[in-house]
Amino acid sequence: MLAIAISFIFLACILYSLGVWAEKIQGRLKLWHAIVFWAGLSADTIGTGAMGMLSGSLFQLTFHGITGLLAIILMLFHAVWASIVLYRKNESMILSFHKFSFIVWIIWLIPMLSGMILGATV
């Protein structure tokens, strides 16, 4: 179960980073970015669920637990908002969406890194 959890969290890191950085470099939100955001959210949710099964609790009132929950909620909002922006075809939002993506990615890194640090010290 640990290997599955780590694999999905790592996959989430690759997917989410790819989507955010590709969008930032390309300077505009594209459909494939939104698809990668959804895939990263899915991988993160599966990995987090597997970690929760291992620890016996899906949520713990700790720094990692709180920031992790916040990150998944932000990732969900981010993917939904990206889909809405693309659906509405609002050019100014399509061109500036990368600013929001980068902030969400930075916040997402906090539980990602704290999980790696805590996991390495346990």
HELIX and SHEET records of a PDB file:
HELIX    1   1 LEU A    2  GLN A   26  1                                  25    
HELIX    2   2 LEU A   31  SER A   55  1                                  25    
HELIX    3   3 PHE A   63  ARG A   88  1                                  26    
HELIX    4   4 GLU A   91  THR A  121  1                                  31    
END                                                                             
